[in-house]
């Protein structure tokens, strides 16, 4: 029986599946965590990391202005609550501001690398402990006069975490050995200086981490951010591309998959300037040689304070979340880097930050909104992501997101092609041989997918 005839028979029997509607993120507020007040000059950063290696993300506050420089870790209890803080004072540093977390030594606990005072050994390594604190390990040099901003990632795809830091004259990459020690710095690429951030991500879609450096003009009159992209050759050596600018006082950058193009999009959001710069939301697409803006919404249309980007509904395309006064605005992605609709959920007034991370162990990104008043009163507002996730559909052989008779047609075409060409595209049972058992395995999965709602 040929594939077309079989598909027609199944359709006549009413066994073809219909497409499911796109998912919508559902987020439920959890108990608010009220923190001690900080003076107005001391705005502690809020982040998440699995400090004690139990598989749950913990809350980490990093306070660098109000009192001794310190981490305050609240371990995740696994039930939507967090333990009392475990405090670690950063030793011997009058200045410690920027940091990042990753497992540096393979013990499943996330460790910290901190940019400390300029000059000499300007990076500090602290290891996560079972109790939820950090233990001093070592100091080392970025290879330049400064070491911030910084970021952590695997720059040479060897499975070990590397340190990426601004070194003044370029970007420093210190390749990790997997034991919290690092090779000498490689200085290459281009940096925009200390007044900004480094973002790591696969800019050009070639499978390795590249670096985006940003600095922002420190003026309320003008909104202007400067960007440099440095492409990785796979070894941690970076090649800089020409600088570009955006008319925005950026709150930050995210690289995220917004559509089906190979490379992720660059998402930027920030304030406008009084006299220059519209600010707002910018979405940029990589053309193969540079970024071009494909979408801009002015700040006056959004009036947000911070933002994050995450695939909240598990459809493969990221949503954008903007913290606005009293609410979180969730911009739904149509799968083509477009955001025609949005929903809002109640959020804190005076929002200071919003994070996306799997805090509740559901394998979906939850949200954490941070409230900070001018008097320094801070609270954390978690939201659990309870979005219904479509089942995995192994029989979606055509890859269109729907299981129907087209998948049978596609599978049988591949099966006959494999028999004549010696290929294995239809080796559905993974035996290494294409034969009739693959048809049986595929059809079994096809009927199971229909029953499960694929």
Residue, then its C-alpha position, 0 to 999 in steps of 0.5 A: x500500500x502506498x503512503x498516499x492511499x494509507x493517509x487517505x484511509x486514515x483520514x476517512x476513518x477520522x484519525x487525522x489530528x487537528x492543530x492545537x492552539x498556541x499556548x498561553x503562559x499561566x503564572x500564579x503569585x506565591x507568598x511575598x518575601x519581605x527583606x530588611x530595609x537598606x539605605x537609599x544608597x545600597x541597592x543589592x542585586x538579586x539573582x538565582x543560583x543552585x549554591x548547595x547543589x541540591x538541584x533547586x535554584x536559590x535566591x542570592x542577594x549581592x550587596x556591594x554598597x550598604x555595609x560589608x560586601x556580602x552574599x545573602x543566600x536563601x536556600x530553596x525549600x522546594x515547596x515555594x518557600x525559601x530558608x533564612x539567609x546564609x550570609x558570606x562576607x567577601x574577604x579583603x575587598x573594598x570594592x566588589x560589584x559585578x559577579x556571575x555564577x556557574x559550577x567551576x569544579x564539577x561538584x554540581x554547586x554553583x560557584x561565584x566569580x567576582x570582579x574586585x578592586x582594579x589592578x593586579x589580581x582583580x578577580x576572586x573565585x569563591x566556591x559554593x558550599x553545602x550550607x548555602x554559603x561561599x568559601x574563598x578559593x583564589x584570586x587571579x588577574x583578568x590580564x588588564x587594568x580592570x575586570x568588570x563587567x564579567x560573565x561565565x560560560x564555556x567558550x571552547x566547548x570543552x565542558x568547563x566553565x570559563x571566565x570572560x571579563x572586560x580587561x580594558x584593552x579588550x575582552x579577557x577569556x580565561x579558559x577553565x580547567x574544570x577544577x576552579x583553576x584557569x589558564x592564562x588570559x587570552x585578550x582579544x575582541x572589543x569592549x565598551x568599557x566598565x559602564x555596561x555589561x557583557x552578554x554571552x550567546x551564540x550570535x551567529x548560530x555557529x554553536x559557540x558563545x560570542x560576546x556582546x559588550x555594551x556601555x551606556x551614556x550616563x545622562x538623563x538628557x540623552x539615551x544612547x547605548x554603544x555595542x560591540x560584537x566579538x565573534x568566537x572562533x571556537x577556542x575563546x579567541x574573539x574577532x571584533x565587528x564594527x560598533x553600533x549604537x541604539x537610542x536607549x539607556x539600556x536596562x540590559x540585553x538578552x539573546x533569545x530564540x524568537x523565531x525559526x531563524x538559525x541565530x537568536x535575536x538580540x532584545x534590548x529594553x531601556x529608558x528614553x532620554x529627556x532630549x534625545x533617544x526614544x528608548x523602549x523595546x528593540x529587537x535586532x536580527x543577525x544578518x550574517x555580518x551585523x545586527x539590524x533592528x526589526x522592531x522598535x516600540x518607544x519607551x513611552x508606549x511601555x513605561x517599564x523599569x526592567x525586563x526579562x526574556x524567557x519561553x514561558x509557554x514551552x513552544x520554543x519561542x521566547x516571550x518578553x516580560x516587562x516590569x511596569x508600575x503595579x503589574x508585569x506585562x507579558x508579551x506573547x510571541x507569535x513565533x515570528x518575533x512578533x508580539x501582537x498581544x499581551x497579558x498583565x498580572x498584578x505586580x509590585x509597585x516600584x519594580x526594580x528587577x524581574x527575573x525568569x528561572x525555574x524556581x519551583x522545579x517544574x522545568x518551566x521558567x517562573x518569574x521573580x519580581x523585585x520591589x524596591x522603594x526609595x527608602x530601601x524597603x525591598x521585597x521579592x514577588x515570586x510567580x509559579x509558572x503553571x502553564x499547561x504544556x503540550x505533550x511531546x509528539x514523537x510521531x510529528x515526522x513532518x515537524x509541523x507541530x501537528x500529528x496527522x496523516x501528513x506525518x505518515x506520508x512523510x515517514x513512508x516516503x523517507x522509509x522507501x528512500x532509506x531502503x533504496x539509498x541505504x540511509x537511516x532517516x526512518x530508523x524509528x526504533x533506533x536499531x540501526x537498520x531500516x525495516x518493517x519494525x520501524x513502520x510498526x514503531x512509528x504507527x504505534x507512536x502515531x496512534x499514541x500521540x493522537x490519543x494524548x492530544x498531539 
